[in-house]
Amino acid sequence: APPAAVGKTTVVYATREDKPHLPDERKRVEAAGGYVKIPPPDRLEAGATSRVMYVDGKTGMQYGLAMSRSIGDWEAGKLGVIP
């Protein structure tokens, strides 16, 4: 990430958002059997989010999680989301 200047101090961000469309995150999710839904590039640039899609085994409803790492989300963890 680019550094941000704060007064005379330079701060370098050492973290990133783990979004499903990032190549390494997508590869890991798909290797575990998950499906990553990615909006068209113009929508992604406008703020639309990529999602890890999964079907709830009890209700049959399809859901999309807009992150590839989610603390405590054990159902999505079966599809490559790191719980």
C-alpha positions in Angstrom: 0.0 0.0 0.0 1.2 3.5 -0.6 2.7 5.4 2.3 0.7 8.3 3.8 2.4 11.4 5.1 1.5 12.6 8.6 3.4 15.7 9.5 7.0 14.8 9.3 6.3 11.1 9.9 5.6 8.7 7.1 3.2 5.8 7.7 3.3 2.7 5.6 0.2 0.6 5.7 1.1 -3.1 6.4 -2.4 -4.5 6.0 -4.9 -5.0 3.2 -8.5 -5.9 2.9 -8.8 -9.6 2.0 -11.3 -9.4 -0.9 -12.4 -12.5 -2.8 -11.4 -11.0 -6.2 -7.7 -10.7 -5.2 -5.8 -13.4 -7.2 -4.4 -15.3 -4.2 -7.6 -15.2 -2.2 -9.7 -16.3 -5.2 -7.3 -19.2 -5.9 -7.5 -20.4 -2.3 -11.3 -20.1 -2.1 -11.8 -21.9 -5.5 -9.3 -24.7 -4.5 -11.6 -25.4 -1.5 -14.7 -25.7 -3.7 -16.0 -22.1 -3.3 -17.2 -19.9 -6.0 -16.2 -16.2 -6.3 -18.6 -13.9 -7.9 -16.9 -10.8 -9.3 -18.8 -7.8 -10.7 -17.7 -6.3 -14.1 -14.6 -4.1 -13.8 -16.5 -0.8 -14.1 -18.8 -1.9 -11.2 -15.9 -3.1 -9.1 -14.1 0.3 -9.6 -17.3 2.1 -8.7 -17.4 0.2 -5.3 -19.3 -3.0 -6.0 -17.9 -5.9 -4.1 -16.8 -9.4 -5.0 -18.4 -12.2 -3.0 -17.8 -15.8 -1.9 -21.1 -17.4 -2.8 -22.5 -20.4 -0.8 -25.8 -22.1 -0.3 -27.2 -22.6 3.2 -27.8 -26.3 3.7 -30.8 -25.8 5.9 -32.7 -23.2 3.9 -31.3 -23.6 0.4 -30.8 -19.8 0.2 -27.8 -18.5 -1.6 -25.6 -16.0 0.2 -22.6 -14.0 -0.7 -19.9 -13.0 1.8 -17.9 -9.9 0.7 -14.7 -11.0 2.3 -12.5 -14.1 2.1 -11.6 -14.2 5.8 -14.4 -14.0 8.4 -13.9 -14.7 12.0 -16.3 -17.4 13.2 -18.1 -18.0 9.9 -17.8 -21.8 10.0 -20.3 -22.5 7.2 -18.4 -20.3 4.8 -15.2 -21.8 6.1 -16.1 -25.0 4.3 -15.7 -23.1 1.0 -12.3 -21.6 1.6 -13.3 -18.6 3.7 -10.8 -18.5 6.6 -13.0 -18.5 9.8 
